[in-house]
């Protein structure tokens, strides 16, 4: 669970997003970091029971820096005002598949899969889909998967309008092959993060993504 102090700190930071405020509240920030790391540790403990591929992960592998990258952003606010946890099934891969938890007042959610893989990785995933689309169909039609995440996200920005190069429109897996990203998400009520059993409850939800992550990792680990 998240502590009320951690949530209050993020809320106050959102209202006072400046380096001056952060420097003046360094002790609060140090306390927040301890709460943040403890929060991650409790989630990792539960997730490792359900997905053995996460065993090598440590808390430091799942954290996000609080500083925003503002180099190419119109918003020059220096700090993030959300709390994120990323558990990748392959910590050495730049953009592997995994599980994500996001706390942001009014916009909290859990998610997983792989977001916008690079062209070489996308090519591998599409090849895996083309040859083993029955496996992917079984995964997304599984009762637990549909209950928690319904389907792989198909927003306009991640779906091609036509078949990708090398594939025909009549391919039986064409709707999967058109995807440029392979993620799923579920909105979560902010109050759940304060539940004493948050880690267990969220792990039971996230684990519905394990088969999809395994499929994606299988594709990424296949040699050309």
N, C-alpha and C positions, 0 to 999 in steps of 0.2 A: 504494500500500500504506500501511497504518498503521504507525507506528513502535512498537516495543515500549515505548518510553518513554511514548507517548501512551496506550496501552492500560493501562500500569501506573498512570499518573496517574488515569485514570477509575476504575480498580479501587480505588485508595487513597482517592479522593474518596467512593466508595460506602461505604467503611468509616468515613469521618470527615466526614460531610456536615454541615459547620458553617461559618459565616463566619469563626470563629476559625482553623480549620484552613486555610481558603482564604487568609486574609491571611498566615498563617505560611508558606505555600507559593506565594507570588506568582510567584517566579522560575520555579518548575515550571509554573505555569499559563501564564505568558507563552511558555514553550517549547512547551507543549501547543498553544497557539493557532497558533503558527507551523507545527507539524506538521499540525494540522487544516486550515489553509488550503492547505498544500502538497498534502495528500491530495485536497482538493476540486479544486485546479487540475489535478492529473493526471487525474482523472476527467472533468472538463470538456473537457480536450484530446481525449480519446478519444471522448466523446459528440458533440462538435461535428463530428467527421469523419463521423458516422453520421446525425445529425439537424441539418440546417442551421438549423432554427428556434431552436436553442439558442445560436446565434452571438452574440446581444447580451448573453448572461449573463456576469457577472464573478463571481469567488469570493464577493464580499460579498453577492451575490444568492442564494447557495445555503447560507448558514450559519444556524445557530440560536444564540440566546443561551444561555449555560450556566445562567443564572438561571431557576428555575421560577416560574410564576405560582401563588402559593399562596393567593390571595385567597379562592377558593371551594373549597379542598381541605382535607381532614382531615389529609393528609400535609403537614407544614410543613417538610420538608427543603428547604433553599434552592436546591440545585443539581441539575441533571440528571446522571444517571450513564450516559448513552448518548451515542453520536456519530451525528448525523444529517446527511444531505446531501439537499437538495431542489432539483431542477432543473425549473423550470416552463417550459413552452413559451411562456408569455405572462407576463412578470414584472410587468406593470402590472395584471394582473387579480388581484383579491383571492383568488379560489379557483379558479385555472385548473387544467388537467390537467398532469401532469408525471411525473417519475421520482424515486424516493426510495430512499435507501440508509440502513440502520440497523444500527449496531453496538451490541450489548448482550450481555454475556457470557451465553451460553446461550439468547439470544433474538435472534439477528441475522437480518436478512432484507432483501430488496429488494422494491420495490413500485412501483405507478404508477397513473395514471388520475386521477380526481377524487373526493375524499371529501366526502360530504354537501353537495352544492351548495345554495345558497339557493333559495328557492321559484321565483323568476323564472328562474334558471339551470336548475333542474330541469325546469321547464315547457318550456324550449327544447330540452333534451336529449330529453325524451320526444316532443316533436313531430318531431324529427329521426329518432328511432327508428321512430315510427309511419309515416313516409313512406318511410324508407330502411332498413328492418330487414334487407333482403337484404344491404346493405353490412356491417352489424354482424354478421350471421350468418357472413359470409365471413371477417371479422376473427377472431372467436373460434374458428372451425373451422380456421384456418390451422395448418399443421403446427408451425411454430416457436413460435407463441403457445401452443398446447396443450402442447408439450414443456416450455416454461419456466414457464408460469403456469396451465395447465389450463383455468381458466374465470374469469369475473368472480365475485368473492366474493359469496356468498349467505347470509351469517349472518342469523339471525332479526331482528336489530335494523336491517337495511337492506332488508328485503323486506316490502312490504305484504301483508296477508292477502287483500285483494281488489283489484279493478281501481281504478286512480287515477281521480279525477273527470274525466269527459270521454271515457273509454275503456270499451269493452265487454270482458267476460271472454273472448269468443271472438275477440278480435283476434289475428292470427297472431304478434304480437310481445309478447303479454301478459306473459310471464315476464321480459322485459327492462323493460317498462313499469312493472312492480311495484317495480323497484329504486329505492331512494332514494340510493344511492351506487354509484359505478362504479370499483371498484379491484380490483387483482390483486396477489398477493404470492407470494414464494417464499422459504422458509427457506434461510439460508446458514450454512455451518460457520464458526465464529469464526476458524479457522486460515487461511481463504482471505484474510482481510484482511491477513495478513502476507506473502502471495505477491508476489514482485517484479512479476508481470504482472497484479496484481489489477485495475487500471483497464481493461486491454484485455479481460480475461475477463468482468468485470462489465458492461462496455459491450455486449458481444456478447449478453449475457442481456437487459439492459434494452431493447435496441433492438427486441425482439419486441413491445414495447408501443407503438411508434411509430404503427402504424395505428389503434390504439384512441385514443391521444391526439389524433391528427389528426381522427378522427371526432367526438370530444367538443368539440374546439376549433371545428370547423366548425359544430357546433350552437350553441355559445355566441356565435359571431360573426355568426350569422344575425339579421337585424333582424326585429322582430315584424311 
